[in-house]
Amino acid sequence: MFWLQLFMNLVFCFGLGYYWVSQDHFKNHAVIVMAIIGKTIVFLIISYYLAIGHATILAFLIGLCDFIFAGLFVEDLIEIRSG
């Protein structure tokens, strides 16, 4: 339960950050960059564990969704910076 509670705390904190971003895109660039980095790393870790046989295709698909969201955050950041 210890690790699950720590994980759920991180999920809550990231969710709170994403909520703040949704309220004001122009003020929260650092949270957007954090999301891009975090979601890309999740995808890379899951991809690695799939490659060595320690993750399932379902886990990979979930990681792929995170990677897609990272791309959407990149698109949002580019749009914000271009004005």
DRENDO-715535 format. One line per field, with one value per residue: residue number from 1; residue in one letter; x, y, z of N, C-alpha, C in turn. Coordinates in Angstrom, 1 decimal, decimal comma. Each point is the difference from the previous one (the first is absolute). Example, Ala and Ser with C-alpha at 12.3 -4.5 7.8 and 13.67 -1.06 7.14 Angstrom:
mise: [1 / 2];
drenba: [A / S];
n.px: [13,2 / -0,4];
n.py: [-5,7 / 1,1];
n.pz: [7,8 / -0,7];
ca.px: [-0,9 / 0,9];
ca.py: [1,2 / 1,1];
ca.pz: [0,0 / 0,0];
c.px: [0,9 / -0,8];
c.py: [1,2 / 1,1];
c.pz: [0,0 / 0,8];
This chain:
mise: [1 / 2 / 3 / 4 / 5 / 6 / 7 / 8 / 9 / 10 / 11 / 12 / 13 / 14 / 15 / 16 / 17 / 18 / 19 / 20 / 21 / 22 / 23 / 24 / 25 / 26 / 27 / 28 / 29 / 30 / 31 / 32 / 33 / 34 / 35 / 36 / 37 / 38 / 39 / 40 / 41 / 42 / 43 / 44 / 45 / 46 / 47 / 48 / 49 / 50 / 51 / 52 / 53 / 54 / 55 / 56 / 57 / 58 / 59 / 60 / 61 / 62 / 63 / 64 / 65 / 66 / 67 / 68 / 69 / 70 / 71 / 72 / 73 / 74 / 75 / 76 / 77 / 78 / 79 / 80 / 81 / 82 / 83];
drenba: [M / F / W / L / Q / L / F / M / N / L / V / F / C / F / G / L / G / Y / Y / W / V / S / Q / D / H / F / K / N / H / A / V / I / V / M / A / I / I / G / K / T / I / V / F / L / I / I / S / Y / Y / L / A / I / G / H / A / T / I / L / A / F / L / I / G / L / C / D / F / I / F / A / G / L / F / V / E / D / L / I / E / I / R / S / G];
n.px: [0,8 / 1,1 / 0,5 / -1,1 / 0,1 / 1,3 / -0,3 / -1,0 / 0,9 / 0,9 / -0,8 / -0,3 / 1,3 / 0,3 / -1,1 / 0,4 / 1,2 / -0,5 / -0,7 / 1,1 / 0,6 / -1,1 / 0,3 / 1,3 / -0,1 / -0,2 / -0,5 / -0,3 / 0,9 / 0,5 / -1,2 / -0,1 / 1,1 / -0,4 / -1,1 / 0,6 / 0,9 / -1,0 / -0,8 / 1,0 / 0,4 / -1,3 / -0,1 / 1,1 / -0,4 / -1,2 / 0,4 / 0,9 / -1,0 / -0,7 / 1,0 / 0,1 / -1,3 / 0,1 / -0,5 / -1,3 / -0,6 / -0,9 / 1,1 / 0,5 / -1,2 / 0,0 / 1,3 / -0,5 / -1,0 / 0,8 / 0,6 / -1,2 / -0,3 / 1,2 / -0,3 / -1,1 / 0,7 / 0,8 / -1,0 / -0,5 / 1,2 / 0,1 / -1,3 / 0,3 / 1,2 / -0,8 / -0,7];
n.py: [-1,2 / -0,1 / -0,8 / -0,7 / 0,3 / -0,3 / -1,0 / -0,3 / 0,2 / -0,7 / -1,0 / 0,2 / 0,1 / -1,0 / -0,7 / 0,4 / -0,3 / -1,1 / -0,1 / 0,4 / -0,9 / -0,8 / 0,5 / -0,1 / -0,3 / 1,3 / -0,4 / -1,2 / 0,7 / 0,2 / 0,1 / 0,8 / 0,6 / 0,1 / 0,3 / 0,8 / 0,5 / 0,2 / 0,4 / 0,7 / 0,3 / 0,2 / 0,6 / 0,7 / 0,2 / 0,2 / 0,8 / 0,5 / 0,0 / 0,5 / 0,7 / 0,1 / 0,2 / 1,1 / 0,4 / 0,3 / -0,4 / -0,4 / -0,3 / -0,6 / -0,4 / -0,3 / -0,5 / -0,7 / -0,2 / -0,3 / -0,7 / -0,4 / -0,1 / -0,6 / -0,6 / -0,2 / -0,3 / -0,7 / -0,5 / -0,2 / -0,5 / -0,7 / -0,3 / -0,3 / -0,6 / -0,5 / 0,0];
n.pz: [0,0 / 0,6 / -0,9 / 0,2 / 1,3 / -0,1 / -0,8 / 0,8 / 1,0 / -0,7 / -0,2 / 1,3 / 0,4 / -0,8 / 0,5 / 1,2 / -0,3 / -0,5 / 1,1 / 0,7 / -0,8 / 0,2 / 1,2 / -0,2 / -1,3 / 0,1 / 1,1 / -0,5 / -0,7 / 1,2 / 0,3 / -1,1 / 0,3 / 1,3 / -0,5 / -0,8 / 0,9 / 0,9 / -0,9 / -0,5 / 1,2 / 0,4 / -1,2 / 0,2 / 1,3 / -0,3 / -1,0 / 0,9 / 1,0 / -1,0 / -0,4 / 1,3 / -0,3 / 0,6 / -1,1 / 0,1 / -1,0 / 0,9 / 0,8 / -1,1 / -0,2 / 1,3 / -0,1 / -1,1 / 0,7 / 1,0 / -0,9 / -0,4 / 1,3 / 0,1 / -1,2 / 0,6 / 1,1 / -0,8 / -0,6 / 1,2 / 0,4 / -1,2 / 0,1 / 1,2 / -0,3 / -1,0 / 1,1];
ca.px: [-0,8 / 0,9 / 0,3 / -1,3 / -0,4 / 0,9 / -0,3 / -1,3 / 0,3 / 0,6 / -1,1 / -0,8 / 0,7 / 0,0 / -1,3 / -0,2 / 0,8 / -0,7 / -1,2 / 0,4 / 0,3 / -1,2 / -0,6 / 0,8 / 1,1 / 1,1 / 0,7 / 0,5 / 0,9 / 0,8 / -0,8 / -0,2 / 1,3 / 0,1 / -0,9 / 0,6 / 1,1 / -0,5 / -0,7 / 1,0 / 0,8 / -0,8 / -0,1 / 1,3 / 0,2 / -0,9 / 0,5 / 1,2 / -0,4 / -0,6 / 1,1 / 0,7 / -1,0 / -0,5 / -1,2 / -1,0 / -0,5 / -0,9 / 0,8 / 0,5 / -1,1 / -0,2 / 1,1 / -0,2 / -1,0 / 0,8 / 0,9 / -0,9 / -0,3 / 1,2 / -0,1 / -1,0 / 0,6 / 1,0 / -0,8 / -0,6 / 1,1 / 0,4 / -1,1 / 0,0 / 1,2 / -0,1 / -0,9];
ca.py: [1,2 / 1,2 / 0,4 / 0,4 / 1,3 / 0,9 / 0,1 / 0,7 / 1,4 / 0,6 / 0,1 / 1,1 / 1,2 / 0,3 / 0,4 / 1,3 / 0,8 / 0,0 / 0,9 / 1,4 / 0,4 / 0,1 / 1,3 / 1,1 / -0,5 / 0,9 / 0,2 / -1,2 / -0,6 / -1,0 / -1,2 / -0,7 / -0,6 / -1,2 / -1,1 / -0,6 / -0,9 / -1,2 / -0,9 / -0,6 / -1,0 / -1,2 / -0,7 / -0,7 / -1,1 / -1,1 / -0,6 / -0,8 / -1,2 / -0,8 / -0,6 / -1,1 / -1,0 / 0,2 / 0,7 / -0,5 / 0,9 / 0,9 / 1,0 / 0,8 / 0,8 / 1,1 / 0,9 / 0,7 / 1,0 / 1,1 / 0,6 / 0,8 / 1,2 / 0,8 / 0,7 / 1,0 / 1,0 / 0,7 / 0,8 / 1,1 / 0,9 / 0,7 / 1,0 / 1,1 / 0,8 / 0,7 / 1,1];
ca.pz: [0,0 / 0,1 / -1,4 / -0,7 / 0,6 / -0,5 / -1,4 / -0,1 / 0,3 / -1,2 / -0,9 / 0,4 / -0,2 / -1,5 / -0,5 / 0,5 / -0,9 / -1,3 / 0,2 / 0,0 / -1,4 / -0,7 / 0,4 / -0,6 / -0,7 / -0,2 / 1,3 / 0,5 / -0,9 / 0,6 / 0,2 / -1,3 / -0,3 / 0,9 / -0,6 / -1,2 / 0,5 / 0,8 / -0,8 / -0,9 / 0,8 / 0,2 / -1,2 / -0,2 / 1,0 / -0,4 / -1,2 / 0,4 / 0,7 / -1,0 / -0,8 / 0,7 / 0,3 / 1,4 / -0,1 / -0,9 / -1,1 / 0,6 / 0,6 / -1,1 / -0,6 / 0,9 / -0,1 / -1,2 / 0,3 / 0,6 / -1,0 / -0,8 / 0,8 / 0,0 / -1,2 / 0,0 / 0,8 / -0,8 / -0,9 / 0,8 / 0,4 / -1,2 / -0,3 / 1,0 / -0,2 / -1,3 / 0,2];
c.px: [0,9 / 0,3 / -1,2 / -0,4 / 1,0 / -0,3 / -1,3 / 0,2 / 0,6 / -1,1 / -0,9 / 0,7 / 0,2 / -1,3 / -0,4 / 0,8 / -0,7 / -1,2 / 0,4 / 0,4 / -1,2 / -0,7 / 0,7 / 1,2 / 1,2 / 0,8 / 0,8 / 1,0 / 0,8 / -0,8 / -0,2 / 1,4 / 0,1 / -0,9 / 0,7 / 1,1 / -0,5 / -0,7 / 0,9 / 0,8 / -0,9 / -0,1 / 1,3 / 0,3 / -0,9 / 0,5 / 1,2 / -0,4 / -0,8 / 1,1 / 0,7 / -0,9 / -0,6 / -1,3 / -0,9 / -0,3 / -0,9 / 0,7 / 0,6 / -1,0 / -0,3 / 1,1 / 0,0 / -1,0 / 0,7 / 0,9 / -0,8 / -0,3 / 1,2 / 0,1 / -1,0 / 0,4 / 1,1 / -0,8 / -0,5 / 1,1 / 0,4 / -1,0 / 0,1 / 1,2 / -0,1 / -1,0 / -1,4];
c.py: [1,3 / 0,5 / 0,5 / 1,4 / 1,1 / 0,3 / 0,9 / 1,5 / 0,8 / 0,3 / 1,2 / 1,3 / 0,4 / 0,5 / 1,4 / 1,0 / 0,2 / 0,9 / 1,4 / 0,4 / 0,3 / 1,4 / 1,2 / -0,5 / 0,9 / 0,2 / -1,2 / -0,8 / -1,1 / -1,3 / -0,8 / -0,7 / -1,2 / -1,1 / -0,6 / -1,0 / -1,2 / -1,0 / -0,7 / -1,1 / -1,2 / -0,9 / -0,8 / -1,1 / -1,2 / -0,7 / -0,9 / -1,3 / -0,9 / -0,7 / -1,1 / -1,1 / 0,1 / 0,9 / -0,6 / 1,0 / 1,0 / 1,1 / 1,0 / 0,9 / 1,2 / 1,0 / 0,8 / 1,2 / 1,2 / 0,7 / 0,9 / 1,3 / 0,9 / 0,8 / 1,1 / 1,2 / 0,8 / 1,0 / 1,2 / 1,1 / 0,8 / 1,1 / 1,2 / 0,9 / 0,8 / 1,2 / -0,2];
c.pz: [0,0 / -1,4 / -0,7 / 0,4 / -0,5 / -1,5 / -0,2 / 0,4 / -1,2 / -1,1 / 0,3 / -0,2 / -1,5 / -0,5 / 0,4 / -0,9 / -1,4 / 0,1 / 0,0 / -1,4 / -0,8 / 0,3 / -0,6 / -0,7 / -0,1 / 1,3 / 0,4 / -0,9 / 0,7 / 0,3 / -1,3 / -0,4 / 0,9 / -0,6 / -1,2 / 0,4 / 0,7 / -0,9 / -1,0 / 0,7 / 0,3 / -1,2 / -0,2 / 0,9 / -0,4 / -1,2 / 0,2 / 0,6 / -1,0 / -0,8 / 0,7 / 0,6 / 1,4 / 0,0 / -1,1 / -1,1 / 0,6 / 0,7 / -1,0 / -0,6 / 1,0 / -0,1 / -1,3 / 0,1 / 0,7 / -1,0 / -0,9 / 0,7 / 0,1 / -1,3 / 0,0 / 0,9 / -0,8 / -1,0 / 0,7 / 0,3 / -1,2 / -0,3 / 1,0 / -0,3 / -1,3 / 0,1 / -0,4];
